[in-house]
Amino acid sequence: MTEFDRLYVSFPAVLVPRPLVYEIVKQFDVVPNIRRANVEPDHGWLILELRGDADARACAIEYLRSEGCVVDDMTGDIVAG
C-alpha cells in the first residue's frame, strides 16, 4: 500500500476556471503536491501526488472523475534517479 497516489489529471475547457485542487482539499482532507501542470484556455493537465487517508484519496479521485476530469494512475511511471 502506498502512502500517496501519483496521478495524471486532464480536464476540458469548461473546468479550467474551477479550483479543483482546492475543492478536493476542502472536501476530502487530502494533501496535494502538484509536480507539474499546464493550463490553457481550452484544456489543462497536472501531475499530482495526493496524500492522505486511502479512502479519502479514493473519494477525491472519484470526485475529479465525476466532475469531468480524466484521472490516470501514474504509480510506477516515473523513474527515480
N, CA, C and O atoms as a GROMACS GRO file, in nm:
protein
  324
    1MET      N    1   0.085  -0.119   0.000
    1MET     CA    2   0.000   0.000   0.000
    1MET      C    3   0.089   0.124   0.000
    1MET      O    4   0.178   0.137   0.084
    2THR      N    5   0.065   0.215  -0.093
    2THR     CA    6   0.143   0.338  -0.100
    2THR      C    7   0.082   0.444  -0.010
    2THR      O    8  -0.037   0.441   0.021
    3GLU      N    9   0.166   0.537   0.032
    3GLU     CA   10   0.117   0.644   0.116
    3GLU      C   11   0.061   0.761   0.036
    3GLU      O   12   0.004   0.855   0.091
    4PHE      N   13   0.078   0.754  -0.096
    4PHE     CA   14   0.020   0.857  -0.182
    4PHE      C   15  -0.011   0.798  -0.318
    4PHE      O   16   0.039   0.691  -0.355
    5ASP      N   17  -0.094   0.868  -0.392
    5ASP     CA   18  -0.125   0.832  -0.530
    5ASP      C   19  -0.057   0.934  -0.620
    5ASP      O   20  -0.062   1.054  -0.593
    6ARG      N   21   0.006   0.887  -0.727
    6ARG     CA   22   0.062   0.976  -0.829
    6ARG      C   23  -0.031   0.969  -0.948
    6ARG      O   24  -0.055   0.862  -1.004
    7LEU      N   25  -0.085   1.084  -0.987
    7LEU     CA   26  -0.192   1.089  -1.085
    7LEU      C   27  -0.160   1.185  -1.199
    7LEU      O   28  -0.093   1.286  -1.180
    8TYR      N   29  -0.211   1.151  -1.316
    8TYR     CA   30  -0.215   1.243  -1.428
    8TYR      C   31  -0.361   1.282  -1.445
    8TYR      O   32  -0.446   1.197  -1.472
    9VAL      N   33  -0.390   1.410  -1.427
    9VAL     CA   34  -0.528   1.459  -1.433
    9VAL      C   35  -0.539   1.556  -1.549
    9VAL      O   36  -0.464   1.654  -1.556
   10SER      N   37  -0.631   1.529  -1.641
   10SER     CA   38  -0.656   1.622  -1.751
   10SER      C   39  -0.801   1.666  -1.745
   10SER      O   40  -0.888   1.594  -1.697
   11PHE      N   41  -0.825   1.787  -1.796
   11PHE     CA   42  -0.960   1.842  -1.788
   11PHE      C   43  -0.988   1.935  -1.905
   11PHE      O   44  -0.896   1.996  -1.959
   12PRO      N   45  -1.116   1.945  -1.943
   12PRO     CA   46  -1.156   2.025  -2.058
   12PRO      C   47  -1.170   2.174  -2.022
   12PRO      O   48  -1.160   2.212  -1.905
   13ALA      N   49  -1.194   2.254  -2.123
   13ALA     CA   50  -1.205   2.399  -2.107
   13ALA      C   51  -1.307   2.442  -2.002
   13ALA      O   52  -1.283   2.537  -1.928
   14VAL      N   53  -1.418   2.373  -1.994
   14VAL     CA   54  -1.523   2.412  -1.901
   14VAL      C   55  -1.475   2.405  -1.756
   14VAL      O   56  -1.529   2.474  -1.669
   15LEU      N   57  -1.374   2.322  -1.728
   15LEU     CA   58  -1.323   2.309  -1.591
   15LEU      C   59  -1.202   2.397  -1.562
   15LEU      O   60  -1.159   2.405  -1.447
   16VAL      N   61  -1.147   2.463  -1.663
   16VAL     CA   62  -1.027   2.546  -1.643
   16VAL      C   63  -1.047   2.652  -1.533
   16VAL      O   64  -0.956   2.671  -1.453
   17PRO      N   65  -1.161   2.721  -1.526
   17PRO     CA   66  -1.176   2.824  -1.422
   17PRO      C   67  -1.197   2.769  -1.280
   17PRO      O   68  -1.185   2.844  -1.183
   18ARG      N   69  -1.227   2.641  -1.266
   18ARG     CA   70  -1.259   2.582  -1.136
   18ARG      C   71  -1.134   2.556  -1.053
   18ARG      O   72  -1.032   2.512  -1.108
   19PRO      N   73  -1.138   2.582  -0.924
   19PRO     CA   74  -1.026   2.550  -0.835
   19PRO      C   75  -1.035   2.404  -0.787
   19PRO      O   76  -1.060   2.379  -0.669
   20LEU      N   77  -1.016   2.311  -0.878
   20LEU     CA   78  -1.039   2.170  -0.849
   20LEU      C   79  -0.951   2.116  -0.737
   20LEU      O   80  -0.998   2.038  -0.654
   21VAL      N   81  -0.826   2.157  -0.732
   21VAL     CA   82  -0.737   2.109  -0.626
   21VAL      C   83  -0.787   2.161  -0.491
   21VAL      O   84  -0.791   2.085  -0.394
   22TYR      N   85  -0.824   2.285  -0.485
   22TYR     CA   86  -0.881   2.341  -0.362
   22TYR      C   87  -1.007   2.263  -0.320
   22TYR      O   88  -1.024   2.232  -0.202
   23GLU      N   89  -1.091   2.232  -0.415
   23GLU     CA   90  -1.216   2.161  -0.384
   23GLU      C   91  -1.188   2.025  -0.320
   23GLU      O   92  -1.255   1.988  -0.223
   24ILE      N   93  -1.091   1.949  -0.372
   24ILE     CA   94  -1.066   1.818  -0.312
   24ILE      C   95  -0.997   1.830  -0.176
   24ILE      O   96  -1.017   1.745  -0.089
   25VAL      N   97  -0.917   1.934  -0.158
   25VAL     CA   98  -0.855   1.957  -0.027
   25VAL      C   99  -0.963   1.984   0.078
   25VAL      O  100  -0.962   1.924   0.185
   26LYS      N  101  -1.054   2.073   0.047
   26LYS     CA  102  -1.160   2.109   0.142
   26LYS      C  103  -1.258   1.996   0.168
   26LYS      O  104  -1.298   1.974   0.282
   27GLN      N  105  -1.296   1.923   0.064
   27GLN     CA  106  -1.399   1.821   0.079
   27GLN      C  107  -1.347   1.689   0.134
   27GLN      O  108  -1.420   1.618   0.204
   28PHE      N  109  -1.221   1.654   0.104
   28PHE     CA  110  -1.173   1.520   0.137
   28PHE      C  111  -1.051   1.518   0.228
   28PHE      O  112  -1.000   1.411   0.262
   29ASP      N  113  -1.002   1.635   0.269
   29ASP     CA  114  -0.889   1.645   0.362
   29ASP      C  115  -0.768   1.568   0.309
   29ASP      O  116  -0.704   1.492   0.382
   30VAL      N  117  -0.736   1.590   0.183
   30VAL     CA  118  -0.617   1.532   0.121
   30VAL      C  119  -0.513   1.642   0.104
   30VAL      O  120  -0.544   1.761   0.107
   31VAL      N  121  -0.388   1.599   0.086
   31VAL     CA  122  -0.277   1.693   0.070
   31VAL      C  123  -0.219   1.676  -0.070
   31VAL      O  124  -0.161   1.572  -0.101
   32PRO      N  125  -0.235   1.778  -0.155
   32PRO     CA  126  -0.184   1.767  -0.292
   32PRO      C  127  -0.041   1.818  -0.302
   32PRO      O  128   0.000   1.908  -0.229
   33ASN      N  129   0.033   1.760  -0.394
   33ASN     CA  130   0.163   1.811  -0.432
   33ASN      C  131   0.163   1.816  -0.584
   33ASN      O  132   0.173   1.712  -0.649
   34ILE      N  133   0.152   1.934  -0.639
   34ILE     CA  134   0.148   1.949  -0.784
   34ILE      C  135   0.291   1.944  -0.836
   34ILE      O  136   0.371   2.034  -0.809
   35ARG      N  137   0.323   1.839  -0.909
   35ARG     CA  138   0.458   1.818  -0.959
   35ARG      C  139   0.483   1.890  -1.090
   35ARG      O  140   0.594   1.935  -1.119
   36ARG      N  141   0.379   1.901  -1.170
   36ARG     CA  142   0.388   1.970  -1.298
   36ARG      C  143   0.247   1.999  -1.344
   36ARG      O  144   0.155   1.923  -1.314
   37ALA      N  145   0.229   2.108  -1.417
   37ALA     CA  146   0.095   2.141  -1.466
   37ALA      C  147   0.105   2.231  -1.589
   37ALA      O  148   0.205   2.299  -1.611
   38ASN      N  149   0.000   2.228  -1.666
   38ASN     CA  150  -0.015   2.318  -1.779
   38ASN      C  151  -0.164   2.346  -1.795
   38ASN      O  152  -0.245   2.254  -1.808
   39VAL      N  153  -0.198   2.473  -1.794
   39VAL     CA  154  -0.337   2.512  -1.810
   39VAL      C  155  -0.346   2.613  -1.923
   39VAL      O  156  -0.282   2.718  -1.919
   40GLU      N  157  -0.426   2.580  -2.022
   40GLU     CA  158  -0.450   2.665  -2.138
   40GLU      C  159  -0.598   2.701  -2.137
   40GLU      O  160  -0.674   2.641  -2.061
   41PRO      N  161  -0.642   2.796  -2.218
   41PRO     CA  162  -0.784   2.832  -2.220
   41PRO      C  163  -0.877   2.716  -2.259
   41PRO      O  164  -0.992   2.712  -2.217
   42ASP      N  165  -0.825   2.620  -2.340
   42ASP     CA  166  -0.912   2.514  -2.390
   42ASP      C  167  -0.892   2.378  -2.324
   42ASP      O  168  -0.963   2.283  -2.356
   43HIS      N  169  -0.797   2.366  -2.232
   43HIS     CA  170  -0.775   2.240  -2.161
   43HIS      C  171  -0.667   2.260  -2.054
   43HIS      O  172  -0.602   2.364  -2.047
   44GLY      N  173  -0.651   2.159  -1.972
   44GLY     CA  174  -0.544   2.164  -1.873
   44GLY      C  175  -0.507   2.024  -1.829
   44GLY      O  176  -0.583   1.930  -1.850
   45TRP      N  177  -0.389   2.011  -1.767
   45TRP     CA  178  -0.347   1.884  -1.710
   45TRP      C  179  -0.254   1.912  -1.593
   45TRP      O  180  -0.193   2.018  -1.583
   46LEU      N  181  -0.245   1.815  -1.506
   46LEU     CA  182  -0.148   1.825  -1.399
   46LEU      C  183  -0.104   1.687  -1.355
   46LEU      O  184  -0.178   1.589  -1.363
   47ILE      N  185   0.020   1.682  -1.309
   47ILE     CA  186   0.072   1.563  -1.245
   47ILE      C  187   0.067   1.592  -1.096
   47ILE      O  188   0.128   1.687  -1.047
   48LEU      N  189  -0.007   1.510  -1.026
   48LEU     CA  190  -0.044   1.537  -0.888
   48LEU      C  191  -0.011   1.419  -0.800
   48LEU      O  192  -0.049   1.305  -0.829
   49GLU      N  193   0.061   1.445  -0.691
   49GLU     CA  194   0.075   1.347  -0.585
   49GLU      C  195  -0.029   1.380  -0.480
   49GLU      O  196  -0.040   1.495  -0.436
   50LEU      N  197  -0.104   1.282  -0.442
   50LEU     CA  198  -0.215   1.304  -0.348
   50LEU      C  199  -0.192   1.219  -0.224
   50LEU      O  200  -0.188   1.096  -0.232
   51ARG      N  201  -0.175   1.285  -0.110
   51ARG     CA  202  -0.151   1.217   0.017
   51ARG      C  203  -0.274   1.227   0.105
   51ARG      O  204  -0.360   1.314   0.087
   52GLY      N  205  -0.282   1.135   0.200
   52GLY     CA  206  -0.392   1.135   0.294
   52GLY      C  207  -0.443   0.994   0.313
   52GLY      O  208  -0.387   0.898   0.261
   53ASP      N  209  -0.550   0.982   0.387
   53ASP     CA  210  -0.614   0.854   0.411
   53ASP      C  211  -0.652   0.790   0.278
   53ASP      O  212  -0.699   0.858   0.186
   54ALA      N  213  -0.633   0.658   0.267
   54ALA     CA  214  -0.659   0.588   0.140
   54ALA      C  215  -0.803   0.607   0.093
   54ALA      O  216  -0.827   0.627  -0.026
   55ASP      N  217  -0.898   0.601   0.186
   55ASP     CA  218  -1.039   0.620   0.147
   55ASP      C  219  -1.064   0.763   0.099
   55ASP      O  220  -1.139   0.784   0.004
   56ALA      N  221  -1.002   0.860   0.165
   56ALA     CA  222  -1.018   1.000   0.125
   56ALA      C  223  -0.959   1.023  -0.013
   56ALA      O  224  -1.017   1.094  -0.095
   57ARG      N  225  -0.842   0.963  -0.039
   57ARG     CA  226  -0.782   0.976  -0.172
   57ARG      C  227  -0.871   0.915  -0.278
   57ARG      O  228  -0.890   0.973  -0.385
   58ALA      N  229  -0.927   0.798  -0.251
   58ALA     CA  230  -1.015   0.732  -0.348
   58ALA      C  231  -1.138   0.818  -0.375
   58ALA      O  232  -1.182   0.830  -0.489
   59CYS      N  233  -1.194   0.878  -0.270
   59CYS     CA  234  -1.311   0.966  -0.288
   59CYS      C  235  -1.275   1.091  -0.368
   59CYS      O  236  -1.354   1.136  -0.451
   60ALA      N  237  -1.158   1.147  -0.343
   60ALA     CA  238  -1.114   1.266  -0.416
   60ALA      C  239  -1.096   1.234  -0.564
   60ALA      O  240  -1.135   1.313  -0.650
   61ILE      N  241  -1.038   1.118  -0.594
   61ILE     CA  242  -1.020   1.076  -0.733
   61ILE      C  243  -1.154   1.057  -0.801
   61ILE      O  244  -1.175   1.101  -0.914
   62GLU      N  245  -1.246   0.991  -0.732
   62GLU     CA  246  -1.379   0.970  -0.789
   62GLU      C  247  -1.450   1.103  -0.812
   62GLU      O  248  -1.520   1.120  -0.912
   63TYR      N  249  -1.432   1.196  -0.720
   63TYR     CA  250  -1.492   1.330  -0.736
   63TYR      C  251  -1.439   1.398  -0.863
   63TYR      O  252  -1.516   1.451  -0.942
   64LEU      N  253  -1.307   1.396  -0.882
   64LEU     CA  254  -1.249   1.457  -1.002
   64LEU      C  255  -1.308   1.395  -1.128
   64LEU      O  256  -1.343   1.465  -1.222
   65ARG      N  257  -1.319   1.264  -1.128
   65ARG     CA  258  -1.378   1.195  -1.245
   65ARG      C  259  -1.524   1.235  -1.265
   65ARG      O  260  -1.567   1.258  -1.378
   66SER      N  261  -1.598   1.243  -1.156
   66SER     CA  262  -1.741   1.277  -1.167
   66SER      C  263  -1.762   1.419  -1.217
   66SER      O  264  -1.868   1.450  -1.273
   67GLU      N  265  -1.663   1.505  -1.196
   67GLU     CA  266  -1.673   1.644  -1.242
   67GLU      C  267  -1.628   1.660  -1.387
   67GLU      O  268  -1.643   1.769  -1.444
   68GLY      N  269  -1.573   1.556  -1.448
   68GLY     CA  270  -1.535   1.562  -1.589
   68GLY      C  271  -1.386   1.550  -1.618
   68GLY      O  272  -1.344   1.564  -1.732
   69CYS      N  273  -1.306   1.525  -1.515
   69CYS     CA  274  -1.162   1.506  -1.536
   69CYS      C  275  -1.134   1.363  -1.578
   69CYS      O  276  -1.209   1.271  -1.545
   70VAL      N  277  -1.028   1.346  -1.652
   70VAL     CA  278  -0.975   1.212  -1.679
   70VAL      C  279  -0.858   1.195  -1.584
   70VAL      O  280  -0.764   1.274  -1.584
   71VAL      N  281  -0.864   1.090  -1.501
   71VAL     CA  282  -0.761   1.067  -1.400
   71VAL      C  283  -0.696   0.932  -1.427
   71VAL      O  284  -0.762   0.829  -1.428
   72ASP      N  285  -0.565   0.935  -1.449
   72ASP     CA  286  -0.488   0.813  -1.474
   72ASP      C  287  -0.385   0.796  -1.363
   72ASP      O  288  -0.319   0.892  -1.322
   73ASP      N  289  -0.372   0.673  -1.316
   73ASP     CA  290  -0.273   0.640  -1.214
   73ASP      C  291  -0.135   0.637  -1.278
   73ASP      O  292  -0.115   0.570  -1.379
   74MET      N  293  -0.040   0.707  -1.220
   74MET     CA  294   0.097   0.711  -1.272
   74MET      C  295   0.193   0.634  -1.184
   74MET      O  296   0.314   0.640  -1.209
   75THR      N  297   0.148   0.565  -1.084
   75THR     CA  298   0.236   0.492  -0.995
   75THR      C  299   0.324   0.399  -1.076
   75THR      O  300   0.276   0.317  -1.155
   76GLY      N  301   0.454   0.411  -1.056
   76GLY     CA  302   0.549   0.327  -1.128
   76GLY      C  303   0.589   0.382  -1.263
   76GLY      O  304   0.675   0.322  -1.329
   77ASP      N  305   0.531   0.494  -1.307
   77ASP     CA  306   0.562   0.550  -1.438
   77ASP      C  307   0.681   0.646  -1.439
   77ASP      O  308   0.735   0.677  -1.545
   78ILE      N  309   0.721   0.691  -1.322
   78ILE     CA  310   0.829   0.789  -1.316
   78ILE      C  311   0.954   0.720  -1.263
   78ILE      O  312   0.951   0.657  -1.157
   79VAL      N  313   1.063   0.734  -1.336
   79VAL     CA  314   1.188   0.671  -1.297
   79VAL      C  315   1.262   0.765  -1.203
   79VAL      O  316   1.286   0.881  -1.236
   80ALA      N  317   1.297   0.714  -1.085
   80ALA     CA  318   1.375   0.793  -0.989
   80ALA      C  319   1.521   0.792  -1.031
   80ALA      O  320   1.569   0.696  -1.090
   81GLY      N  321   1.590   0.900  -0.999
   81GLY     CA  322   1.732   0.898  -1.030
   81GLY      C  323   1.795   1.026  -1.044
   81GLY      O  324   1.915   1.033  -1.070
   0.00000   0.00000   0.00000
